[in-house]
Amino acid sequence: MDPSTGSGPVSPQQVETRLVTAGRDTQAQKGFVNPPVVHGSTVLYPTAEDLHAHRGEFTYGRHGTPTTRALQETFMALEGPQCAGVGIAPSGLAAISTTLLAVLKAGDHLLVCDNVYRPSRNFCNGVLARYGVETTYFDPLIGAGIEKLFRPNTGAVLVEAPGSQSFEMPDIPAIVGMAHARGALVIDDNTWATPLFHRSLDSGVDISIQAATKYIGGHSDIMFGTISANAKTWPTIAENIRLLGVCAGPDDVFLALRGMRTLAVRLNQHYRSGLEMARWLAARPEVIRVLHPALESDPGHAIWKRDFTGASGLFSIVLKPAPQKAVDALLDTLKLFGMGYSWGGFESLVIPFDCDGYRTATKWAPGGPTLRLHIGLENVDDLKADLERGFAAFNAA
């Protein structure tokens, strides 16, 4: 799949147009292009009858404003026809925890992909365990073999495609088929691809979660999460958002909406640059493996090509065996790659990681030190030069 042609089931031009136009009403906005940032808690009612009936387009700031409405309409346009509603949360983790609390109850069983975002795992092992929900972790490559793990009380399956450190690609349609046959819901953490490159609700997923802190915001300046749900699950999600008091600040809502307008342009550039850098790194003598599902050599490539229309700028590399001081020398030499625990912004990032301490269904043995890279919007030749300096320090140490 060529990022320059935008091949895939959804026309990029149509997506780009929807991202620019959805959620905008210039007449209602007095001619301004962008909706106003509504800072407000109290909504006044014109009559006592309206007050008694809670009649009005908006009733209280926590439940929504014109700004949040604009963002929700834009996100629904991106998610496609299977999306019945979009909930807003103050972070990606808040979106995950809100969703799990909404669809599970005491005594339920939850299946979770072993490569899931580590804070999601901590929530399952901490809060859900205290509330009487048992979690079983499974190999992300299990596919239809997940059938053996279901119990009569299995309420949901949580997947992440691909895992945001080790990048295994689960077979979502196969998992969905097994889950739905047993009455269980499927939740997908779709932060890596966003609905621009993977409309997981179209694959049968019931709830799609984004850490909109990442590519949706796009500028490393907000904390934000979204919960996109199909018609079956949206009433439950909406009710629990109200009951839990989950909301996000108006300025972050506005910045997320602003990020949506340029998402297609930015993410296509991340895709191109990331794939070029992954191929360049795969040829480096210091690198024994690149973990990137868009590479033809990756074990998850066939599933990625079948289910996704693009890739983001996030992937990992396995270095040849080396002492920690050599890896640290590489990291300390880099100038364009910052060291920080996030991604999805305009800047390139790198972190060392080791999954061994938080895997239970699979064994993490990559064969050497591992680094996760986020390829930002810088010129790729400059990024290659920066890494070349880092590799020189790595080899010298």
N, C-alpha and C positions, 0 to 999 in steps of 0.2 A: 504494500500500500504506500503510494508516494505522497508525501506531505505537500509537494508542490502542485499536485493535481487535485487534492482534496477528495479523492475517491471514497465512496462509502454510501450507505443507504440514505443519508440526509445531505441535501445539497448545502455546501458551506455558504453559498450566497444567501440562501433562504435563512440559515441560522444567523448569519451576520445581520441580516435585515431585522429579524425578530429581536435580536439583542439590542439593537439601536432604537427600535420603535416601541417595543412592548412597555406597558406601564406608563406611557406618556400621554398627557392630554393638555396640549399647549393652550387650548382655549380656557380650560379650567385653571391653568397656571398663569393666566393673564398674559399669555404670549411668551413666557419664559420657556426655554428648552427643558430645563430640569425642574422636577417638582421641588417644592420648598422643604426644608428640614423642619419638621413640626416638633417642637419641644413642648410637651404638654402631658399633664396627668388628668386634670378635670375637663370633662365635656359637659357643657350646659344644655339643658333641655328647655324648649320654648314654652311648654305647658305642663301642668301637673299630670295630665293624662299621659303625655309622652314619657314623663319620668316614671310613672307607675308601670308602664308597659315596657320600659327600657327601649323605647322606640327611637331609632336613629341609626344613621350609617356607622357612626362611631359612638362608643359608650364610655370608654375609659382608656387612658393612654396605654396601659399595660396590655390591653386587648387589641391594639392596633391604631394606626394613624394613617393619614394620606401617604406619608412617606413609606411606611411598611407595606401598605397596599400596592404601591408602585413596584416595590421590590418583589413582592410575591407574584404579581402578574408577570413580571419579566422572567422570573425563575420558572414559572409554570410554562411559559412559552418555550423556554429552553428544554425543559423535561419532556414535553410532548403530550399527546392526548391521553396517556395513561395516568397522568398526574391530576389528582383531584384536589390537592391543596398543598401548601408549603408552610411549614412552621419555622419560626425564627428563634434562634437560641444565642446566648452570649459567647459561645465557643463551640468548636467541633466536639469536644468531649461532652459538653452540656447537651448537644444534640443527640449523641450516642446514649448518654445516661437517661435522658428524658424518654427516648424511644423505648429502651429496654424496660424502664419502669412502667411505661404505658401498656406494653403488650404482654408482660409477664406477671405472675402472681405467686404467692407463697405455695411451695409444693411443685412448681413447674421445673422442667428440665430445659436447659439451653445448650445448643451446640455452637461452638465458636472455632473459627479457623485459627490454626496454631500460629499463623504469621500476622495476627491482628495487631493493630496499634497498641503499644504496651499499656498506656493509660486505660484503654478499654478493658484489657485483661485485668488490671488492678481493680477496676470498678466491679467486674464480675466476681473476682475473688474476695473482694471486700464487702461492698454494700449489698450486692445480690445474695451473697452467701449468708450474710446476717439476716436477710429477709426470707431465707428458706428456699432460694432458687439454686439448684445444683448446675454447675457448668462442666461440660465435657469438651475438651479441645480435640480437633481432628487435623489430620494431614491435609494441607491445602490442595494436594494433588489427588485427593480421594475420589473425586467425581461421583459417579453413581454408587460407588462403594459406601457412601455415607448411609445408605439404606440400613446397614447393620447397626448403626449407632442410635437410631430412633427408639424412643420408648413411648408408652401410651401417654405420658405426661410431657413430652417434648413440645414446647410452645413456639420456639423460634430457632432459626439458624442465622448466625452473624458471620458474614464473609467480608473480606477486603481484597479487592482485585485491582492490581496485584498488591501484595504486602509491601508496606512502605519502607522496608529495610532490605528484605531478602528477595522480594519481587517474584515469588511463585505466583502462577496464574491459575486460580481455581476455575473449574468448569461450571459456571453459574447456571446455565440452562439445565444441566444434569442434576445439580443440587436442588434447583427449584422444582423440577419434576418429582423428585423423591420427597421433598418437604410437603408440597401441596397434596400429594397422594395420601399423606398422613395427617393432614390438617394443620401443619405447622407453617408459620410465616417465615419469609426470608428477608433479611435486612442486609443491605450492601453499603459499606463505606466506600463511596465512589469519589473520594477526594482527589486521587491521583489523576484520573482522566477527566473528571467533571462530566456533566451531561453533554457537553459539546462533543466529546469523543466516545462516550459510552452512555447511552440512555438505558440504564439498567432496569427501569420500570418496563421498558419494552421487552426485556428478556424474561419477564414474569416476576421480577423482584417486587415485593410488596412495599418496602420503604427504602428510599435511597437517602443516605446521609452525606453531607459535605462539611468538611472543616473549611468554611468559606474564608477563614483566616488566610488560607493559602491562595489558590489561583483566582478565586472569585474577587477577593479584595485586591490582590495583585501587587500591592505596594508596601507590604510588611508594616502596616500601620493600624490594623484593626484586629480584634478578636471577634470571631463570628461563626455561627453554625446554622445550617439549614436542614430541615427534615421534609423530604418530598414523599408523599404517600399516595397510594392508589385509592380507588373508591371504597374498597373494602376496609382499609385501615385508617383513612383520614378522619372519620368521626372520633375514633379512639384517640388518635394523636392530638386532634384539636381540643378534645375535652381535657386531656391530661396536661397540655400546655397551660390551659386556664387554671386547673386545679393546683399545679405546681408553681404557678406564678412566673413562668419562664418568659423572658422578653429580652430585648437588646436595646441599647441606647440609640437615640435618634441619629447622632452623628455617625456612628458605625453603620447604621442602616443606610444612610446616604452614601457613605464611602463604598459599601458593598454594591449598591446600585450603580455608582460611577464605575466601579471595576467591571461590572457586567457589560457595560457599553463597549469596552475594548477587549473583552475576553477572547474573542475569536482571533483578533490580530495578535495578541500577546501569546496565546497558547500555541498557535501555529508556528510562531517564531521559536518558542521553547522546544517544540517538537522537532523542527529542522535542526536547530543548534544541538539539542540533546542527542539526536541520532548521529550527527556528524562527530560529536565528541566521543560517543560510545564506540563508534567504529575506529576512530583514531586510537582510543585507549586499548581496544582489543588487540591492536598490532604492537603495542608497547612491550618491550621485554620485561618490564617491571610488573606487568599485570598478567595474572594467570587466568582470569575469567572476568567477564563483564556481565552483570545481572540486569538485563534490560529486555523485556519481552518483545520489543519491536525489532530486535536483532534476529536474523534468520537462524543463528546458532543457538538461540535461547530455547530451553525445553518448553516454555510456554508460548512460543511464537505462533503456533497454529491456532491456539485458542484466541490469542490477541487478534490475529488477522481475521478470524471469523466473527468476533464479537465487538471489536473496537474499530473506530475510524481514525484514530490517531493516538499519539503518546505524548506524555508531558516531558519536562526536562529533568525528572528525578530518576536516578538509577544508582546502582552500587557497583563497586569493583573489588575484586579479590587480588591483593598484592602477593608477590612471591614471598615465601617465608623470610622474615626479617625481624630483628630485635625491635623493641618498642622505641628505642632511641632513634632508629632510622625512620620510623613512621612519624615520630614527633619532629624530626628534622625536616621532613617533607612538609608537614603542616605549618611549621613556623616560618618556612621560606615563602609560602604563598602570599601574594599581595591582593589578587583579585578575588580569590575564593575566601570568603569570611568563614569563621568557625561559629556556628550557631544552630540551635535546635528548632529550626522551622524550615520552610521552603515555600515556593510559590510566588515569591516576590520578584522584582526585576533584577535582583543581584544574585550572583553565584555563591554557593555555600558548600562546605564540606564538613563532615563529622566522622570520626572513627566510631565503630559500633561492634558489638559482640552479642549475638542473640542467644548464646548458650544458656545464660541464666534465666531466660524466660521462654523456654520451649519445653513442652511436656509430651506432645504427641509425635514430635520429630526430633531428629538429632542434627544440631548445627555444627558442621565440620567442613568449612569452606576450603581449607587447605592453606590459609595464610591470613594476614591481617586484612580487615575489610574497612572500606571507606564508602560513605554515601555522599553522592555529589548532586547538587542542584545546579543545572546549567541555566544561568540567567540570560539577560538580554544584551550582554556585552558581545563584542566581536569575537568570533570563535578562534581566530588566529591569535588574538591577545590571550585568550584562555589557554590555548595550547602552549604558548610561550611561558605562561605562568606555571603550568604543570611541568613543563620541561625543566624549569629552574628547581621546582620541588623534587623531581625525580633525580636530578643531579645531586641534591643534598641527601636524598634517600640512599643513593648508591655510594656516596662518599662515607656515609655513616655505617 
